[in-house]
Amino acid sequence: MPPSRKSNRQYLFTVEGETEKWYLDWLQEAINADPAAKYTVSIRSRVEKNPLKFAKGIPIIGRAEITHWFDYESHDHIEGFLEVLDLLKLANSLKGPLG
């Protein structure tokens, strides 16, 4: 009897830079190569500082949740951090193709 096929989990990320994207690409490969993993994963990530722009440009049917990795280095960047949080909230509340 052939082994049962693992179900796939999809994750969507916007990230600040290439290093974070490389890490997510590596993480996807590591999870999918592990025979003990219960699921396979599909991690879609894009270097994009605006998660709302990313959300509007992806063709996904159903509900999707977008996660954003933001470099928070000091209180000097609080305005940018809060702006990205607002955009992320809007991105995750979109109706239509996303949900």
C-alpha positions as CSV (number, residue, x, y, z in Angstrom):
1,M,0.0,0.0,0.0
2,P,1.5,3.4,-1.0
3,P,2.1,5.9,1.7
4,S,-0.7,8.4,2.2
5,R,-0.2,11.8,0.7
6,K,0.4,14.6,3.2
7,S,-1.9,17.6,3.1
8,N,-0.4,20.9,2.3
9,R,-0.5,24.1,4.5
10,Q,0.0,27.4,2.8
11,Y,1.6,30.5,4.4
12,L,1.9,34.0,3.0
13,F,4.6,36.4,4.1
14,T,5.8,39.9,3.2
15,V,9.3,40.6,4.5
16,E,11.6,43.6,4.8
17,G,14.6,42.1,3.0
18,E,16.2,39.3,1.1
19,T,17.7,37.6,4.2
20,E,14.2,37.0,5.6
21,K,13.0,35.7,2.3
22,W,16.0,33.3,2.0
23,Y,15.3,32.0,5.5
24,L,11.6,31.3,4.6
25,D,12.7,29.5,1.4
26,W,15.1,27.4,3.4
27,L,12.5,26.7,6.0
28,Q,10.0,25.4,3.4
29,E,12.7,23.1,2.0
30,A,13.7,21.8,5.4
31,I,10.1,21.0,6.4
32,N,9.2,19.4,3.1
33,A,12.4,17.2,3.2
34,D,11.6,15.9,6.7
35,P,9.9,12.5,6.5
36,A,8.5,13.0,10.0
37,A,6.6,16.2,9.1
38,K,2.9,15.8,9.3
39,Y,2.3,18.2,6.4
40,T,4.0,19.7,3.5
41,V,4.2,23.5,3.4
42,S,4.0,26.1,0.7
43,I,5.5,29.4,1.9
44,R,4.9,32.3,-0.4
45,S,7.1,35.2,0.5
46,R,7.9,38.5,-1.2
47,V,10.2,41.3,-0.3
48,E,7.5,44.0,0.1
49,K,7.1,46.7,2.7
50,N,3.4,47.1,2.0
51,P,1.4,43.9,2.9
52,L,-1.8,45.5,1.5
53,K,-0.1,45.8,-2.0
54,F,0.9,42.1,-1.8
55,A,-2.6,41.0,-0.7
56,K,-4.2,42.8,-3.6
57,G,-1.9,41.1,-6.1
58,I,-2.3,37.5,-5.2
59,P,-5.0,35.2,-6.7
60,I,-6.2,33.1,-3.8
61,I,-9.7,31.8,-3.3
62,G,-10.9,31.5,0.2
63,R,-9.5,32.9,3.4
64,A,-5.9,33.7,3.7
65,E,-3.8,35.2,6.4
66,I,-0.7,37.3,5.6
67,T,2.2,37.7,8.0
68,H,4.7,40.5,7.8
69,W,8.2,40.4,9.1
70,F,9.2,43.9,10.1
71,D,12.6,45.0,11.4
72,Y,11.9,47.0,14.5
73,E,15.2,48.4,15.6
74,S,14.3,51.2,17.9
75,H,11.6,53.6,19.0
76,D,12.7,55.9,16.2
77,H,10.9,53.6,13.8
78,I,7.6,53.4,15.7
79,E,5.6,55.4,13.1
80,G,6.7,53.1,10.3
81,F,6.0,50.1,12.4
82,L,2.4,51.3,13.2
83,E,1.8,52.1,9.6
84,V,2.8,48.6,8.5
85,L,0.5,47.1,11.2
86,D,-2.4,49.2,9.8
87,L,-1.7,48.0,6.3
88,L,-1.4,44.4,7.5
89,K,-4.8,44.7,9.3
90,L,-6.4,46.0,6.0
91,A,-4.7,43.2,4.0
92,N,-6.1,40.5,6.3
93,S,-9.6,42.0,6.1
94,L,-9.9,42.1,2.3
95,K,-12.9,40.5,0.8
96,G,-13.1,39.0,-2.7
97,P,-10.3,36.6,-3.9
98,L,-8.8,36.4,-0.4
99,G,-11.8,35.7,1.6
